[in-house]
Amino acid sequence: MKFLPHFIILLFSGFMLFSCSKETQNDTDSETSLPNYGNIDLDGIFKRKDNRLANKDSIVRVIDNYYRNVWENGDLWGGFLIAKGDDILYEKYRGFAQDNKQVPISDTVALHVASISKTLTAMAVMKLIEEKKLNMDDHVTSFFPEFPYPKVTVFTLLSQRSGLPKYEYVIDKIKPRPAELDKKFLTNHDILNLLIKYKPELARNTDTGFMYCNTNYALLALIIEKVTKTPFPEAMQQMVFRPLKMTHTYIFEEKDTLTAAKSFFQRGPKVYPYDRLDLIYGDKNVYTTPRDLLNFSKALFAKNFLRQDLQDMIFEPYSNERPGVNNYGIGFRMKIFSPDDKLTYHNGWWHGTNSVFAHLLKSNVTIIAIGNKYSSRVYSALALSGLFENFPYETQKFQKEMRTIDSLKKTGGKKADAGTQDAYSE
């Protein structure tokens, strides 16, 4: 017994040494000279009242009914999470990350979120603008002098108004066939060089209207590299992922092809093979978890996320040439139902990945659905937004989805996947 006090002292000393070592390691991991979101206190964004939800139990029952009927009965794979403020209302995982039913999907398994990556890329650019490392009206030619489209600016890239051709289609139209297309994987620099060398026509005149285009965000990734003098995957770690404690998040690279979570065809399921466009980042290739993405969403709710004028720009509509509900801000799609009712979100699709990220401004609600076995039914998660805010159109879509399920139950049928992407699926 006389050794007990000494043992306790040694145990306590060991614990303190481990804690200090861990704290030092975390401090080392977060050290960076790049502009970053380390100013955000993730635990201090919401007050207790922000987490309160009227009729919480009944809303959770509705969500559970949706999940069981759409995800479980539809055999969707992936991660699903809905939170109000800090409070996770509902969270489920199912399916596998590797073929032959290896690696069950859990809250620590990073999945590809496809075009939701654009939202994260955009916020890295906005942080650089806040720190005066670049400007909204900077022309792409100021970073790449041989770029053949002189009117394209950082703003027109962010807001999808550049008019640039879509790289995934235009490269196959170049004649004679470029040698780059024989590479196993193309890079962002390859895309830039092909635009410079072959000067394909703009799809529409710059800044004359909205046109969703992956090329815009592939170029923004190169601008981030140019300004930070850091490879994009590491720049995103230092600027966004580590500061926001997105510990399982990374930018997919060739070294990850064996270990990263796969996406699958709906039937089989069979792994969707990689192709030559799978290493292009900025427009896609963020691999993350629902909980990490929730941290990002929470940060966006913080009053000090960005300087106020820049934060306001994110959710300002910029594609107003055609009157209508659908619009685009800075890295966010939006559906403007009225001056006071705006649904802000981004979806994703690439190969067998379908994803939804809804960031509801008035209710502090985050909806995340990441599917890695192809099904357009994943996008139905966006309609759950009508449970929290005044979005009658989304409520009607949700009710229609559930009525269809009830009808199929009665007839013993099974809802087939549409197999096509709607206009706002990515």
C-alpha positions in Angstrom: 0.0 0.0 0.0 2.9 2.3 0.7 3.7 2.3 -3.1 0.2 3.5 -4.0 0.8 7.2 -3.7 4.0 6.9 -5.8 2.0 4.9 -8.4 -0.7 7.6 -8.6 2.0 10.3 -9.0 3.7 8.3 -11.8 0.3 7.6 -13.5 -0.7 11.3 -13.3 2.7 12.4 -14.6 2.4 10.0 -17.5 -1.0 11.2 -18.3 0.1 14.9 -18.2 3.1 14.0 -20.5 0.8 12.2 -23.0 -1.6 15.2 -22.9 1.1 17.7 -23.4 2.6 15.6 -26.2 -0.8 15.3 -27.9 -1.5 19.0 -27.5 1.9 19.8 -28.9 1.2 17.5 -31.8 -2.1 19.2 -32.5 -0.5 22.6 -32.3 2.1 21.4 -34.8 -0.5 20.0 -37.1 -2.4 23.3 -37.1 0.6 25.6 -37.7 0.6 27.3 -41.1 1.5 30.5 -42.6 -1.4 30.3 -45.0 -4.7 32.2 -44.4 -7.0 29.8 -42.7 -10.1 29.3 -40.6 -8.3 28.7 -37.3 -10.2 31.7 -35.9 -13.4 29.6 -35.7 -14.4 28.2 -32.3 -16.6 25.3 -33.4 -17.9 24.8 -29.8 -18.9 28.4 -29.4 -21.0 29.1 -32.5 -24.4 28.1 -31.1 -26.1 28.8 -27.9 -28.4 26.3 -26.2 -31.5 28.0 -27.7 -30.1 27.5 -31.2 -30.2 23.8 -30.8 -33.9 23.7 -29.7 -36.4 22.3 -32.2 -40.1 22.4 -31.7 -41.8 19.1 -32.3 -38.4 17.4 -32.3 -39.6 13.9 -31.6 -42.2 14.0 -34.4 -39.7 15.4 -36.9 -37.2 12.7 -36.0 -39.9 10.1 -36.5 -40.5 11.5 -40.0 -36.8 11.4 -40.8 -36.5 7.9 -39.5 -39.5 6.8 -41.6 -37.8 8.4 -44.7 -34.5 6.7 -44.0 -35.9 3.3 -43.5 -38.0 3.4 -46.6 -35.6 5.2 -49.0 -32.2 4.2 -47.7 -32.7 0.8 -46.1 -35.4 -0.5 -48.3 -33.7 1.0 -51.4 -30.4 -0.5 -50.3 -28.6 2.8 -50.6 -25.0 2.9 -49.2 -23.3 5.8 -47.5 -23.6 8.3 -44.7 -26.7 10.3 -43.6 -26.8 13.1 -41.0 -29.1 15.9 -40.0 -28.2 18.4 -37.3 -29.7 21.5 -35.8 -26.9 23.7 -34.6 -24.6 21.4 -32.6 -27.4 18.8 -32.0 -27.3 15.8 -34.3 -30.9 14.9 -34.8 -30.3 11.8 -36.9 -27.3 9.9 -38.1 -27.0 6.5 -39.9 -24.4 4.6 -42.0 -24.8 1.5 -44.1 -23.0 -0.3 -46.9 -19.3 -0.8 -47.7 -16.3 1.3 -48.9 -14.5 -1.5 -50.7 -15.6 -4.3 -53.0 -16.5 -7.7 -51.8 -18.3 -6.1 -48.9 -15.1 -4.9 -47.2 -14.8 -1.9 -44.8 -18.3 -1.1 -43.5 -19.1 2.6 -43.8 -19.0 4.4 -40.5 -18.6 7.9 -39.2 -14.9 7.8 -39.8 -14.9 6.5 -43.4 -14.3 9.3 -45.8 -16.5 9.2 -49.0 -16.2 11.2 -52.2 -18.7 14.1 -52.1 -18.1 15.0 -55.8 -19.3 18.6 -56.6 -19.9 19.5 -53.0 -16.1 19.9 -53.2 -16.8 23.2 -55.0 -18.2 24.7 -51.8 -15.0 24.0 -49.9 -12.8 25.2 -52.8 -14.8 28.4 -52.9 -14.3 29.1 -49.2 -10.6 28.7 -49.5 -10.6 31.3 -52.3 -12.8 33.6 -50.1 -10.3 33.4 -47.3 -7.5 34.4 -49.7 -9.6 37.3 -50.8 -10.2 38.3 -47.2 -6.4 38.3 -46.6 -5.8 40.3 -49.7 -3.8 37.6 -51.4 -6.1 37.9 -54.4 -9.2 39.9 -55.5 -12.6 39.1 -56.9 -11.9 41.1 -60.1 -8.4 39.6 -60.7 -8.3 38.2 -64.3 -7.1 34.6 -64.7 -4.5 36.0 -67.1 -2.8 37.7 -64.2 -1.9 34.2 -62.9 -1.5 32.5 -66.2 -0.5 35.1 -68.8 -1.1 32.7 -71.8 -4.7 31.9 -70.8 -6.7 32.7 -73.9 -9.9 34.1 -72.3 -9.0 37.6 -71.1 -12.4 38.5 -69.6 -12.5 35.6 -67.2 -12.0 36.7 -63.6 -11.9 35.0 -60.1 -15.5 36.2 -59.6 -16.8 34.7 -62.9 -15.2 31.4 -61.9 -16.7 31.3 -58.4 -20.2 32.3 -59.6 -20.2 30.0 -62.7 -20.4 32.9 -65.1 -17.1 32.4 -67.0 -18.7 30.8 -70.1 -15.7 28.4 -70.3 -16.2 25.1 -72.0 -16.6 22.0 -69.8 -13.3 20.2 -69.8 -14.9 16.7 -69.5 -16.5 17.2 -72.9 -14.3 19.6 -74.8 -11.1 17.6 -74.6 -12.6 14.8 -76.7 -13.5 17.3 -79.4 -9.9 18.5 -79.9 -8.4 17.5 -83.3 -5.9 16.0 -83.8 -6.1 14.1 -80.6 -3.8 15.6 -78.0 -1.1 13.4 -76.6 -2.3 14.2 -73.0 -5.4 12.1 -73.6 -3.2 9.0 -73.6 -2.1 9.6 -70.0 -3.6 7.3 -67.3 -4.7 10.4 -65.4 -5.0 14.0 -66.5 -4.1 16.8 -64.1 -5.4 20.3 -63.5 -2.3 21.6 -65.3 -3.1 19.4 -68.3 -6.5 21.0 -68.5 -5.0 24.5 -68.3 -2.4 23.6 -71.0 -5.0 22.2 -73.3 -7.1 25.4 -73.0 -4.0 27.5 -73.7 -2.8 25.4 -76.6 -6.0 24.7 -78.5 -8.2 27.7 -77.4 -11.6 26.0 -77.7 -14.5 28.4 -78.2 -16.3 29.7 -75.1 -19.6 28.0 -74.5 -21.1 31.4 -74.0 -19.7 34.9 -73.7 -18.1 35.6 -70.3 -20.3 37.1 -67.6 -23.5 37.0 -69.7 -25.2 34.4 -67.6 -24.9 31.3 -65.5 -23.5 28.0 -66.9 -22.5 25.3 -64.5 -19.0 24.2 -65.4 -16.4 22.0 -63.7 -13.6 23.9 -65.5 -14.2 26.9 -63.3 -13.3 25.2 -60.1 -10.5 23.2 -61.6 -8.9 26.5 -62.5 -9.7 28.0 -59.0 -7.7 25.1 -57.5 -4.7 26.1 -59.7 -5.1 29.7 -58.6 -5.0 28.6 -54.9 -1.8 26.7 -55.7 -0.3 29.7 -57.4 -1.1 32.2 -54.7 -0.2 29.9 -51.7 2.8 28.3 -53.4 1.4 25.1 -52.0 0.0 22.0 -53.7 -3.8 22.1 -53.6 -4.2 19.0 -51.4 -1.9 20.4 -48.7 -3.2 24.0 -49.1 -6.8 22.7 -48.3 -5.5 20.8 -45.3 -3.8 23.9 -43.9 -6.5 26.4 -44.8 -9.7 24.5 -44.2 -9.6 20.9 -43.1 -7.2 21.0 -40.1 -8.4 24.3 -38.6 -12.0 23.0 -38.7 -11.1 19.7 -37.2 -12.1 17.8 -40.4 -9.8 15.0 -39.3 -10.9 12.4 -41.8 -11.0 14.7 -44.8 -8.5 14.9 -47.7 -8.1 15.7 -51.4 -8.0 12.5 -53.4 -4.6 11.8 -55.2 -3.1 8.9 -57.2 -1.6 7.5 -54.0 -5.1 7.0 -52.6 -6.4 4.9 -55.4 -5.9 1.6 -53.5 -7.2 2.8 -50.1 -9.9 5.4 -50.8 -13.5 4.5 -50.5 -14.8 3.3 -53.8 -18.1 4.2 -55.6 -20.3 1.5 -57.1 -22.7 0.8 -59.8 -26.2 0.3 -58.4 -26.4 -3.3 -59.6 -24.0 -5.9 -58.4 -22.7 -3.8 -56.8 -19.7 -3.5 -59.0 -16.9 -1.0 -58.4 -17.0 2.1 -60.7 -13.5 2.1 -62.3 -11.3 5.1 -62.2 -10.8 7.0 -65.4 -8.4 9.7 -66.7 -10.4 12.6 -65.1 -10.3 11.2 -61.6 -7.3 13.2 -60.4 -8.7 16.6 -61.3 -9.5 18.5 -58.1 -11.2 21.7 -57.0 -14.4 20.8 -58.8 -14.5 17.4 -57.1 -12.2 15.0 -55.1 -12.9 16.0 -51.6 -13.3 12.9 -49.5 -14.9 13.5 -46.2 -17.4 12.2 -43.6 -20.8 13.6 -42.6 -19.4 14.7 -39.2 -16.5 16.5 -40.8 -18.8 18.2 -43.3 -21.0 19.2 -40.3 -18.0 21.0 -38.8 -17.6 22.9 -42.1 -21.3 23.8 -42.0 -21.1 24.9 -38.4 -18.2 27.1 -39.3 -20.2 28.8 -42.0 -22.8 29.8 -39.4 -20.1 31.5 -37.3 -20.3 35.3 -37.4 -16.6 35.6 -37.8 -16.3 33.0 -40.6 -15.4 35.8 -43.0 -15.5 39.5 -43.1 -19.2 40.4 -43.2 -19.3 41.8 -46.8 -17.6 38.6 -48.1 -19.8 36.4 -46.0 -22.9 38.1 -47.5 -21.6 37.5 -51.0 -21.6 33.8 -50.6 -25.4 33.6 -50.6 -26.1 36.4 -53.0 -27.7 35.2 -56.2 -25.7 36.0 -59.3 -27.6 34.3 -62.1 -30.5 36.6 -62.5 -30.9 36.8 -66.3 -33.7 34.4 -66.2 -36.4 34.9 -63.6 -37.0 31.8 -61.6 -36.4 29.9 -58.4 -33.0 28.4 -59.1 -29.8 30.4 -58.7 -26.1 30.3 -57.9 -24.0 32.2 -55.3 -20.4 31.6 -54.4 -19.9 27.8 -54.3 -23.6 27.4 -53.4 -26.7 26.6 -55.3 -29.9 28.2 -54.0 -33.6 28.0 -54.5 -35.2 31.4 -53.8 -38.8 30.8 -53.1 -39.4 34.3 -51.7 -37.3 37.2 -50.4 -37.3 35.5 -46.9 -37.2 31.9 -47.9 -33.9 30.7 -49.5 -32.7 27.1 -49.7 -28.9 27.1 -49.9 -27.2 23.8 -50.8 -24.9 22.0 -53.2 -25.4 18.5 -54.6 -22.8 16.2 -56.1 -22.5 13.5 -58.7 -19.4 11.7 -60.1 -19.4 8.1 -61.2 -21.3 6.1 -58.5 -21.3 9.0 -56.0 -24.4 11.0 -55.3 -24.4 13.6 -52.5 -26.4 16.4 -50.8 -25.2 19.2 -48.6 -27.9 21.6 -47.4 -27.0 24.5 -45.2 -30.2 26.1 -44.0 -29.6 29.7 -43.1 -32.6 30.5 -40.9 -33.0 27.3 -39.0 -29.3 26.5 -38.4 -30.0 23.0 -39.9 -27.5 20.9 -41.9 -28.6 18.0 -44.1 -25.9 15.7 -45.4 -26.4 12.6 -47.5 -23.4 10.9 -49.2 -24.2 7.8 -51.3 -21.4 5.7 -52.8 -23.7 3.2 -54.7 -25.3 5.1 -57.6 -28.9 6.2 -57.0 -30.6 9.5 -57.8 -32.8 8.8 -54.8 -30.1 10.2 -52.6 -31.1 13.7 -53.8 -34.5 13.2 -52.2 -32.7 14.1 -48.9 -32.8 17.7 -49.9 -36.6 17.7 -49.7 -36.3 17.1 -45.9 -35.4 20.8 -45.7 -39.2 21.5 -45.8 -39.4 20.0 -42.3 -37.4 23.0 -40.9 -38.2 26.0 -43.1 -41.0 27.4 -45.2 -40.2 25.5 -48.4 -43.6 24.3 -49.7 -42.2 23.0 -52.9 -39.7 20.8 -51.1 -42.5 19.6 -48.7 -44.6 18.6 -51.7 -41.7 16.7 -53.2 -41.1 14.9 -49.9 -44.8 14.0 -49.6 -44.8 12.7 -53.2 -41.8 10.6 -52.5 -43.4 9.0 -49.4 -46.8 8.5 -51.2 -44.9 6.7 -54.0 -43.3 4.4 -51.4 -46.6 3.7 -49.8 -48.1 2.8 -53.2 -45.3 0.5 -54.0 -45.6 -1.3 -50.7 -49.3 -2.0 -51.4 -48.6 -3.3 -54.9 -45.4 -5.2 -53.9 -43.5 -3.2 -56.4 -40.0 -1.7 -56.1 -39.2 1.9 -57.2 -36.8 1.9 -60.0 -34.0 4.4 -60.1 -34.5 7.0 -62.7 -31.0 6.6 -63.9 -30.7 10.3 -65.0 -29.4 13.4 -63.3 -31.8 16.3 -62.8 -30.5 19.8 -63.6 -29.3 20.4 -60.1 -27.9 17.1 -59.2 -24.3 18.3 -59.1 
